[in-house]
Amino acid sequence: MNKICFFDTKPYDKLFFEQLKEQYEIEIEYFEPKLGPKTAFMAKGYEAVVAFVSDTLDEETIHILEENGIKLIAMRCAGYNNVDFKAAYQKIHVVRVPAYSPYAVAEHAMALLLTLNRKIHKAYIRTRDFNFSLNGLTGFDLHGKTMGVIGTGKIGRIFIDICNGFGMKVIAYDPFPMKDSNIQYVDLDQLCSEADIISLHCPLTKDTFHMINKDTMKSMKKGVFILNTSRGALINSEDLLEALKEEQIGGACLDVYEEETELFYEDMSYTIIHDDVLARIISLPNVIVTSHQAFLTKEALHNIAETTLQNCRDFFDDNPLQNEVCYQCSKGEACPKENGKRCF
């Protein structure tokens, strides 16, 4: 059996990988630490590493992995902005899980909006103390409101369907709009000025980094709600904090945060949080934060394990790697994978 190692192991990860590993003839060693320059040496003796979006896959880490004989990095997630593809090119293949459950993420985005708007989290705490007052719990109807969706990939389109079910008007922005769709596309400026609620469903690239900033927020309707279940660095967090304090932004629902790597997925309840921006954002009454859990459904976890193990199996069997990403792919250049081969 081929041997791989798994970094940043959580109980919910291990459950589904353990169920499927024998089917793919793969032996897995689970490590608790995150993958990074100080832990990459632990991969020695294994054929591949399984990593996550919170791991550090910079040039130094990749160099250490290569020195220890690693030929494959299998990302158990869709995102890969934490991978230095230039350092990995021609040395280590990188595969990912392009889709696991777009329904999970889209449904969580709507759950966050409903929770914040209708103050469900506050009502829950009150009634646990037998406080049945309705003061301060007023929300607004979603029906008839304008939802602005940024990014119309699988998750964005499913979120649009959900919004349509609520009777909302939906407008969308995407630099690569879907052809022959009934989606009403507008430019980003128009979306910001017309939307009552804005939801982000796009990848993090050099073009989308801090796309929501003080300038774009100034152009938004006063009191707009912002939802982010994609990548934290799509929003300039300091600018968001100021806009929330000034009440330009009426509410924020965040499942991601741009400096989340050392915080999210861990129990920090007994720790002093030194990130003042995050601490202040969380303290605001019109903000709800979850710890990057939008993907966390049984269906999604099963699909992540299944696709990750299949990616590894294809690599070990010298098959084409359909879910491979490389330096050329990330630059939008021609890649041998287009001809049914591997990236290099």
Buried (B, 14 or more C-beta within 10 A) or exposed (E): EBEBBBBBBEEEBBEBBEEBBEEBEBEBEBBEEBBBBEBBEBBEEBBBBBBBBBBBBBEBBBBBBBEBEBBBBBBBBBBBBBBBBEBBBEEBBBBBBBBBBBBBBBBBBBBBBBBBBBBBEBBEEBEEEEEEEEEEEEEBEBEEBBBBBBBBBBBBBBBBEBBEEBEBBBBBBBEEEBEEEEBEBBEBEBBBEBBBBBBBBBBBEEEBBBBBBBEBBEEBBEEBBBBBBBBBBBBBBBBBBBBBEEEBBBBBBBBBBBEBBEBBBEEEEEEEEEBEBBEBBBEBEBBBBBBBBBBBBEEBBBBBBBBBBBBBBBBBEEEBBBBBBBBBBBEEEEBBBEEEEBBB
